[in-house]
Amino acid sequence: MREEESFSELLSKQRAFFDSHQTKNVSFRKRQLKKLKAALLDSEEIFLEAIYSDFGKSPFETIATELGVLIKEIEENLRGVKKWSRRKKVKTNLINFPARSYLQPEPLGNCFIIGAWNYPIQLSLSPLIAAMAAGNTAIVKPSEMAPATSKALADVINGNFEEEYIHVVEGGVEETTELLKLKFDKIFFTGSLRVGKIIYKAAAENLTPVTLELGGKSPAVVTRDCNLKTAVRRLVWAKFLNAGQICIAPDYVLVDRTVEKEFLEAVVRQIEKFDYATENDNLTRIINENHWDRIMSLIERDKLVCGGSGDREKLTIEPTVMAGVKPDDAVMKEEIFGPIMPVISFEKIDDAIHLIRSFPKPLALYLFSGKKEVREKVLREVSFGGGAINETILHVTNPNLPFGGVGNSGTGSYHGEFGFRAFSHYKGIMQKPSWPDLILKYPPYSSKKEKWMRWALGWKKSK
């Protein structure tokens, strides 16, 4: 734990290191990314034990959703950073002829990255990878709600990197509050809307640019013409992965009334087939008692299709499905972030669209439909951060797609080159020779010069 004065000293060290221009060298960036990759691979057992301590999660799931994702992200940045860092030529308009114009990417500088607890390794280090590739320094603050993982991150990162370049600071609200008082060049936050507003307000004091990765009630829509078996399998997997503690989990499901009964029966069978249980590490724990209590309070017994039970001591809640849910039910008034699947039936696709649009813009949307006109209609009429057609969650694994929200679900995006852009400023440069130097722009002005100016600008004289 550091005092406020020490935080200021840490940032001063990072500012001085950035001002040395070492991080702007592409070779330096690639060496550091390779070092991070090696540190993650060498520390696999440390992270597996930490995640198991915080969540009771299997090695398979930790590697698939945390460590493996990060290794792929590093490799994508290693392949792309040289190209992304180059000047990019753009066209020059006629009025500026002759000239060359280009965009020059440069790192923003000193960054503050605030990770989230639900995927504490990935959501702390994925933005860090982007910041490193773009040539920045960074202070990383993992979530205190996953204490074992927070300590593992601090031990591994601080044990492999100098603090003037990258440093992990542990702590809670007090430490985050003190760090937010400092003037960073970029703040990246992953978490809730409530805290996101606090981060945004603090950043505004220093006019610091912010990327906010938040959440919301991400819907899934199941139409009568979809492949129902595949839709159910993919929805059940996505909804109960990490016990529903995922910002892009399908929060609720809208099902065409004509297939609702068949859908619910298939969901129950699929849950049984997946064999969710703590004994086989298929059932992830809820992060703490407060969240367990909150999630359990959302369950309405008279609407249960399956599940509904939990163990507060073990912090587990079995996969739960509720049908006959209404838009004004408690489970629909907040992001669930837990293993509850509310199901609402609809008559027409317009009804489903109207319901989705009655909520703030979601981070994700999943549509299962075999009809092109239905797919195009939903994509055209509903605003959301990103999503998938006939799939769930896996759109975030494509580095060629931006990951981010819109409206209340966030601002800005990252992953792949989009992450590089999030931590970069693109300087617009126009370079001209000293000759020729057209005199039309210089005074004294005349009607003849005005005529030429109007022609060059395409501005016709009013009658």
N, C-alpha and C positions, 0 to 999 in steps of 0.2 A: 504494500500500500504506500502511495506517495502523497505528500502534502501538496497543496496548490502551488507553492513556490517550486517544488521539484518538477511538477508537470510543466511549468513555464520553462524551467531549465532544459527539460527533455525536448520540448518543442524548439527551443533556441538552438540546441545541438543539431536537430534535424534540419532546421532552416539553414544553418551554416553549412551543413553537408550538401544540401541541395544547391546552395549558392556556389559550391565548388564545381558544379556542372558535371560531376562524375556520373550521375544518374542519367544524363542525357545521351550518353554513349550507348548505342544499341548492343555492342559487345558486352558491356557491363550488365545491361538488363538481362541478356540471355544467360550470362554466368549465374546471376542471382536466381533466376527462374529454375535453372538446373540444380542449384544448391537447394532450393525449396523442395523440388521433386525428390531429391536424394534424402532430404530430412524426413519427408513424409513416408517414404518407403522404409527407411531405417527405423522409424518410430511406429510402425504398424501395430505392434503388440501394445504399446503404451496407449494408443488411441482406441484400440478395440476394448481394452480393459476399462478405460475411462467412460466410453459410451455405455458399456454394459453396467457400470456402476450407476450412471445417471438414469438409464432407460431400461436396463434389462434386455438390450437388443442383441440379436444374433450377429456373429461376425459377417455372415452373408449380407445382411441388410446394411451394416455399417460400411462394408467395402463397396456395395452397389450404389448406395445413396450418399456417401460422404467421401471416403478416400478415393475410390475409383473415379468419381466425377471430377475431383480436383486434379488427379493425374492427367486425365483427358483434357481438362481446361488448360493446364500448364503446357501440354504438348501442342495444343491449338495455338496458344500464344507464342510459343517458340517458333512454330512454322510461320506465323503471320507477322511478328513484330517488325521485322526488317522492312517488309512491304508497307505496313501500316504507318511506319515512321517517315517514309519518304515524302518529299514535296509532291503535291498532286497538281498537275497542270489543269487549268480551266480556260475556257474561252475568254477572249477579250472583245468587248463590243466595239463597234465601228468608230464611235466618237473618240475612243482612246487609241486608235491605230496611229503609229505602230507601237506595240507593247506586248509584253509577256505577263500572264497572270497565273498565280499558283496559290495553293493552300499549304501552309507550313505547320504541321502538328508540333505542339510543344507541351510538356507536362505542366499540370496546374501548380504543383509544388508540394506543400505539406498537407497530408490528408489524415482525416480522422474517420476510422471505420468502426461502426458499432454493430456487432453481430447479434443474431437471434438464438434463442435456446433450443428451438425444435430440431434444427440441424446445426448444432453448434460449431462443428468443424467446417463444413461446407460454407455456411453463411457468414463465417468470419474470414475465411481464406479465399473464397472465390473473388470477392471484390478486391482483396489484397493482391491477387495475381494480376488483375487488370491494372491496378495502381502501379505495380512494379513494371509491367510491360510498357506502360505509358511513361515511365521514368520519374516517378514520384517517390517521396519518403512517406512513411505511414506509421501512425499509432493505432493499434487495434485493441478494442475493448470487447472481449467475449462476454456472453451473458453469464451473470452470476447464478442464474437459475439452474445451470448445469455445471456445478462446481468442480467435479472431477475432470471434466473436459476442459474447462477454463484453465485449470492448473496445468493440464497436459499441453495445451496450446502455448502457455507462457513458458513452460520448461523447454519445449522443442524449438519454438521460434527464437526466444531470447538466448537459447544456448547455441544457436547457429548463425545469428545475425547481430551486427553491432547496433546498439540502441540509437545511434545517430541516423541510421538508415531505416530500420524496422524495429518496432518494439511493441510487445503485448503488455497492456496494463490490466490487471485484474481489479475487481471491485464491483460496487453496485451503483445505486442512484447517486450517492454522494460523489463518487469519483467521476461518473459521467457528467454530472452537473458542473463540477469544477473544470473539467476538460472543455466543456462547451463554452466556457467563458473566454477561452483563448481564440486567437484569430488563425484559423486554418484556411487553406486555399480550396479545400473540398471536404464535405462531410457526406458520408455514405451510411445510411441507416436501414436496417431490416427489422421490422417489428410491427407493432400495432398502430392503428390510426391514432389512438389517444396519445401515445408517446411520440408518434411522428409529428403531431402538431407542436409538441413541446420542442422537439429538435428543430423544426422549421422556424419557430419563433426565436430560438436562441441563435440560429444561423443568421437570421435577418439583422441582428444587432451588428454583425460584421460584414453584411452583404456577402456571406459565403454561399457559393452554389451548393445545392443539396440534391442527392438522389435518395428518394424514399421508396423502399420496397415494402409495401404494406399488405393488405389482404382484402377481405370482404366476403360476401356470400356468393361464391362462384357456383353457378348453376350447371346442371347436366340436363339435357333434353333428349328424351327417348321417343321417337315417332313410331307409328305402326309399321312402317315400311323398312325398318332397320333389321339387321341381323341380331335378333334379340339375345341369342346365346352368347355371342361375342360381346355384345354391349354389357350384359350382366357381369360376365367374367371380368372385363376391364374396369367396370365401375366399382365392383366389390373390392378388387385389388387396390384401386386408387383411394377409395373412401377409408379403408381400414389400415392402409399402410401407415406406419408410425402412429397407430391408434388415432388416425385422423388429424394429427397435429402437424398439418402441412398447410401453408398459406394458399396453395393451389389445389387443395383437395376439393372434389365435388362436394359442395356444402349441402345442397339439396337436389332432389331429382324430380323433374317434371316429366310425367309419363302420359302418353295418349291413353285416354280412358278405355279404349277398346282392347288394349293389351295390358292393362294395369294388373289384373289378376294373374295372368301368365308371368308378368315381370316379377311380381312379389314372390310367387312360388319358386321361380328360378333363382332369385336372390337368396332365399333361405337355403336352397340346395347348395348354392355356391359357397356360402359361408360355412356350411358343414363340411364341404369338400376341402376347403382351405385349412380346416382344423386349427382355428385360432386358440392357442393355449399357452400359458406361461411355461409349462413344462417343456415345450418344444421350441421356445423362443419365438413363436409366431405372433405373440401378443405383446406389443410394446406397452410399457408403463406410461401412465399419465405423469406429467412432470412433477406435480406436488399436490398437497391436500386441497389447496384453494381451487385449483383447476378441476380437481376431481369433484369437489362439492358443486362447483358451477355447472359442470357438464351433467351430473346426475340430476340437478334441479330442472333441467330442460326436458327430461323424459316424462311423457304422459302415459300412464299405465293403460288407459282405455284405448290408446291408439297403437299399442305395441303389436308388431307382427312377429318379432323375435328379439331375444336379448333383453336388456333392461336391468341386468344385475351387475354388481361391481363389488370389489373388495377394497375398502378404503385403506386398510393396513398395507396391502400389497400395491395399492395405487393402480388397480386394473379395472377396466370396464369392458364387458363383453360386447362384441359387435351388435349394434342395436338398430332395428328398422322400425320406423313408425309410418303408418298410412293414415289417410283421411286428415292429413295436416292442413291447417288453414293459414293464410298469410299473416294473420294477427296472433298466431300461437307464439308462445315464448321462444320456442326453438327457431323461429323465423325472425326474431327481432335482433339477433346478434350473430356474429360469425361463430360457428359451433366449435371448431378447433378440437374436435373429439370424435369418438367412434359412434356417432348417431347419424343415420341416414333418414331424413324426412322425405316422404314421397307424396307428391301432389299430382292429381290427375288433371288433364285438360281436355276440352272438346276439340278446339281448333288451335293451330299453331299460332294464330294471332293472340289467343288468350295466354299462351305461354310467354310470348314476347311481351305482352302488356304487363304480366306479373314480374318478369325479369327487370323491365324498365321502371317498375315502381320502387326498386331498391337502388342504392348508389351503384355506380359503375363497378363491376367486379374485376378482380385480377385475372380470372380465367373463365372460359366457357367451353363446355364440351357438348357437342351435338352428334347424336347417333341417328343418321337418316340415310336412306338409299336414294332419295330424290334430289336431283340437282336444284330444282326450283325452291325446295324447302331450305336447302343449305344456303343458297344465295340470298334468300329472303332474310334469314336469321343474321347472316354476316352483314347484310346491308342495314338492317334496322336496329341492331343491338351493339352498343359500344362496350368494349371490354379490353383488358390488357393484352391478352393473347390466349390461345387455346388450341383445340384440336377437333377434327371431324372424325368420328368413329374411333377415337382413341382418348386416353386421359393422361395427363401429367407429362408424358414423354416429350412434348414439344420443347420443354426446357433443356433437353439433352442435345438439341440441335444448335451448335454454335453459330449457325448462319441466321438464326432467328433472334431478334431482341427479346429479352425477358424484362418486363416491367409493367407497371399499372397505368391507369388513367383515372383522373378524378380522385375520389377517395381511396382508390386502391394503389395509388402511388404516383410518383413523377420521375421521369428518367428511366433508362433501361441499361442492361449490361449483358454479358456473355459474349465470348469471341471478340470480334472487332468492335462490337457495340460497347463492351467494357472498356476497351482502349479509348474509345471516343468519350466515354463518360468521365475519364480522368485526364482528358487532354483539352487544350484550347487550340483551335485552328486559326492561325493568323492569315488574313487575306492580304496578299502582296501583289502589287502591280509594278513591274519594272519597265522603264522606258529609256530609250536612248536620248542623248542630249540634242540630237538633231534628227528629224525636223522639229521645229517648235512653232506650231500654228499660232498665228497672231489673233485669230478670231476671238479667243477667250479673253484677251487683254483689252482694257480700255485704251483710248476712248471708244465707246460703242456707237454704232450707227445703224440705220435702217437696213443697210446691206448686210452687216454682221448679224442682225436679228433674223434676216431671211435665211442665211446660212445655218444659224443656230436652230431655227425651227425645222429646217430640212433634216439636220443631223439628229434631232430629237424625235422627229416624226410628229411634231406638234403643229397642227393646222391653225391658221389665223381665223378667229371667229368673225362671222359676218356682222 
